[in-house]
Amino acid sequence: MKIKTFPVNPFQMNSYVYYCENTGEGMIIDPGYYTKYEQDELTEYLNEHNIKIKYIVNTHGHIDHVLGNAFAVEQFQAPNFIHEDDLFLYNRAEHQGLLYGIQVTKMPPVSGFITPGDSFALGNNKVEIVHTPGHSPGGICLYDRAEKVIFCGDTIFRLSIGRTDLPGGDYDTLLNSIRTKLFNPFDDDYALFPGHMESTTVGYEKANNPFLK
């Protein structure tokens, strides 16, 4: 399995393409592609590596993570998924854009809602879901046990955590999600790929994250 990171849009959000080298099956996690340059860069990479996008998944519904949903759904004709508890954010993406002076294309209809226990098949690998509310009510992380990787959206960052002062955010809920749904079930050597900044590991954050001491 391979991971390609694209820092995109004015918020420098990490969009990920996670794909199987053998079959070419892939998924886009948080398609925040905003400019034509960003969109073309993604398309060229997929074509160059013969990747067929099977799924489009949003870790949550904040504007920086959904900016490119309309483009991705139209361009790749793949189903898009989000947790139902963040549908209120997803449906108000255009309004979110006004707050930041950003024009947002109307969101495409959601193909399906994510629930804990769901999984997405890519080649012989399985990408599973854990619900991690706190940054937003419908925040999720995606993980692949075989590869020991977790795509954690804005749940946790290197030496930081997601903000909780936006609609639906809750500080205590977020800390509980991190401790009980990431730190407890997953070994220290699991890699964390967050929605912003560089990657880290479960073990490093357990030992060093000041918010979780």
TABELRA-V373588 format. One record per residue. N is the residue number from 1. RES is the residue in one letter. SS is DSSP state (A for helix, B for strand, O for the rest). PHI is phi in whole degrees, -180 to 180 (none if undefined). OMEGA is omega in radians with two decimals (999 if undefined). Layout:
N,RES,SS,PHI,OMEGA / N,RES,SS,PHI,OMEGA
This chain:
1,M,O,none,-3.13 / 2,K,B,-125,3.10 / 3,I,B,-124,3.02 / 4,K,B,-119,-3.11 / 5,T,B,-104,3.05 / 6,F,B,-121,3.00 / 7,P,B,-74,-2.98 / 8,V,B,-135,3.04 / 9,N,O,62,-3.07 / 10,P,O,-60,-3.11 / 11,F,O,-93,-3.10 / 12,Q,O,50,3.13 / 13,M,B,-88,3.12 / 14,N,B,-83,2.95 / 15,S,B,-96,-3.07 / 16,Y,B,-119,2.88 / 17,V,B,-108,3.13 / 18,Y,B,-114,-2.99 / 19,Y,B,-149,3.11 / 20,C,O,-92,-3.12 / 21,E,O,-64,-3.03 / 22,N,O,-76,-3.06 / 23,T,O,-101,-3.07 / 24,G,O,79,3.12 / 25,E,B,-76,-3.09 / 26,G,B,-145,3.06 / 27,M,B,-134,3.00 / 28,I,B,-104,3.10 / 29,I,B,-107,-3.13 / 30,D,O,62,-3.11 / 31,P,O,-80,-3.09 / 32,G,O,-88,-3.06 / 33,Y,O,-64,-2.97 / 34,Y,O,-111,-3.11 / 35,T,O,-93,3.10 / 36,K,A,-63,3.11 / 37,Y,A,-59,3.14 / 38,E,A,-64,3.14 / 39,Q,A,-66,3.13 / 40,D,A,-66,3.13 / 41,E,A,-61,3.09 / 42,L,A,-63,-3.09 / 43,T,A,-60,3.14 / 44,E,A,-65,3.13 / 45,Y,A,-64,-3.14 / 46,L,A,-64,3.13 / 47,N,A,-66,-3.12 / 48,E,A,-62,-3.08 / 49,H,O,-104,3.09 / 50,N,O,53,-3.12 / 51,I,O,-99,3.07 / 52,K,B,-105,-3.12 / 53,I,B,-78,3.12 / 54,K,B,-95,-3.06 / 55,Y,B,-144,2.98 / 56,I,B,-123,-3.03 / 57,V,B,-128,3.02 / 58,N,O,-100,3.08 / 59,T,O,-71,3.03 / 60,H,O,-168,-2.94 / 61,G,O,-104,3.12 / 62,H,O,-71,-2.94 / 63,I,A,-54,-3.07 / 64,D,A,-66,-3.10 / 65,H,A,-95,-3.09 / 66,V,A,-118,-3.04 / 67,L,O,-53,-3.07 / 68,G,O,-104,-3.10 / 69,N,A,-59,-3.11 / 70,A,A,-61,3.10 / 71,F,A,-60,-3.03 / 72,A,A,-65,-3.13 / 73,V,A,-64,-3.14 / 74,E,A,-69,-3.04 / 75,Q,A,-70,-2.99 / 76,F,A,-110,3.07 / 77,Q,O,51,-3.14 / 78,A,O,-114,3.10 / 79,P,B,-69,3.14 / 80,N,B,-118,-3.00 / 81,F,B,-132,3.05 / 82,I,B,-154,3.07 / 83,H,B,-74,-3.04 / 84,E,A,-60,-3.11 / 85,D,A,-68,3.08 / 86,D,A,-106,3.14 / 87,L,A,-63,3.14 / 88,F,A,-63,3.07 / 89,L,A,-75,-3.14 / 90,Y,A,-58,-3.11 / 91,N,O,-72,3.13 / 92,R,O,-109,-3.11 / 93,A,A,-61,3.13 / 94,E,A,-64,3.09 / 95,H,A,-68,3.07 / 96,Q,A,-57,-3.14 / 97,G,A,-62,3.13 / 98,L,A,-60,-3.13 / 99,L,A,-65,-3.11 / 100,Y,A,-109,-3.11 / 101,G,O,70,-3.10 / 102,I,O,-118,3.09 / 103,Q,O,-82,-3.09 / 104,V,O,-116,3.05 / 105,T,O,-67,-3.12 / 106,K,O,-53,-3.11 / 107,M,O,-67,3.04 / 108,P,O,-72,3.08 / 109,P,O,-58,3.10 / 110,V,O,-76,-3.14 / 111,S,O,-77,-3.13 / 112,G,B,-170,3.14 / 113,F,B,-100,-3.14 / 114,I,B,-86,3.02 / 115,T,O,-130,3.11 / 116,P,O,-55,-3.08 / 117,G,O,100,3.05 / 118,D,O,-67,3.07 / 119,S,B,-148,3.13 / 120,F,B,-124,-3.12 / 121,A,B,-88,3.01 / 122,L,B,-131,-3.03 / 123,G,O,59,3.11 / 124,N,O,-91,-3.09 / 125,N,B,-99,-3.13 / 126,K,B,-126,3.08 / 127,V,B,-100,-3.06 / 128,E,B,-107,-3.00 / 129,I,B,-122,2.93 / 130,V,B,-130,-3.14 / 131,H,B,-81,-3.09 / 132,T,O,-129,-3.12 / 133,P,O,-68,3.11 / 134,G,O,139,3.00 / 135,H,O,-68,2.98 / 136,S,O,-150,-3.06 / 137,P,O,-63,-3.08 / 138,G,O,-106,3.13 / 139,G,O,-63,3.12 / 140,I,B,-133,2.91 / 141,C,B,-122,3.08 / 142,L,B,-113,-3.11 / 143,Y,B,-140,3.09 / 144,D,B,-124,-3.08 / 145,R,O,-64,-3.10 / 146,A,O,-64,-3.10 / 147,E,O,-99,-3.10 / 148,K,O,57,3.08 / 149,V,B,-127,3.09 / 150,I,B,-132,3.01 / 151,F,B,-97,-2.87 / 152,C,B,-107,3.09 / 153,G,B,53,3.12 / 154,D,O,-104,3.10 / 155,T,O,-69,-3.11 / 156,I,B,-146,3.06 / 157,F,B,-125,3.03 / 158,R,O,-65,3.12 / 159,L,O,62,3.11 / 160,S,B,-157,3.10 / 161,I,B,-137,3.10 / 162,G,O,-67,3.10 / 163,R,O,-70,-3.08 / 164,T,O,-127,-3.10 / 165,D,O,-98,3.08 / 166,L,O,-96,-3.10 / 167,P,O,-51,3.12 / 168,G,O,88,3.14 / 169,G,O,-80,3.11 / 170,D,O,-152,-3.02 / 171,Y,A,-62,-3.10 / 172,D,A,-64,3.12 / 173,T,A,-64,-3.14 / 174,L,A,-65,3.13 / 175,L,A,-61,3.11 / 176,N,A,-65,3.11 / 177,S,A,-60,-3.10 / 178,I,A,-65,-3.07 / 179,R,A,-70,-3.00 / 180,T,A,-95,-3.05 / 181,K,A,-113,3.05 / 182,L,A,-118,-3.07 / 183,F,A,-68,-3.07 / 184,N,O,-75,-3.05 / 185,P,O,-77,-2.95 / 186,F,O,-108,-3.13 / 187,D,O,-66,-3.08 / 188,D,O,-63,-3.06 / 189,D,O,-88,3.04 / 190,Y,O,-68,3.08 / 191,A,B,-83,3.10 / 192,L,B,-109,3.10 / 193,F,B,-111,-3.01 / 194,P,B,-89,-3.13 / 195,G,O,-75,3.11 / 196,H,O,-149,3.09 / 197,M,O,69,-2.99 / 198,E,O,-83,3.12 / 199,S,O,-75,3.14 / 200,T,B,-150,3.09 / 201,T,B,-134,3.09 / 202,V,A,-59,-3.10 / 203,G,A,-63,-3.14 / 204,Y,A,-64,-3.11 / 205,E,A,-72,3.05 / 206,K,A,-58,-3.03 / 207,A,A,-84,-2.92 / 208,N,A,-126,-3.05 / 209,N,O,-68,-3.03 / 210,P,A,-67,-3.12 / 211,F,A,-78,-3.01 / 212,L,A,-121,3.07 / 213,K,O,-72,999
